[in-house]
Amino acid sequence: MIINKKIITREIQGETVLLNQENGDYFSLNGIGTEVYNCICEGMETEEIVNFLLNKYDVEHDILKNDVVSLINKMQEKNILLDKQ
């Protein structure tokens, strides 16, 4: 997965706001959502992101993985994330 090149990213009051220039849709991320987004920007895949976050937070693997996958799916639905070409 890769970030859509039409996405503008801004930090506003502790949240990251992603704006899709193509359709005007925006998407807001909290702190951990921002960490997931940054990991994707660095080229990490889902399981790498989960392992990275497991080392930082006291949470069960399955719960964290479900949350990460859910966020990734939502970002794909909003065309923030695209499949690698």
Buried (B, 14 or more C-beta within 10 A) or exposed (E): BEBBEEBEBEEEEEEBBBBBEEEEEBBEBEEBBBBBBBBBEEEBEBEEBBEBBBEEEEBEEEEBBEBBEEBBEEBBEBBBBBEEE
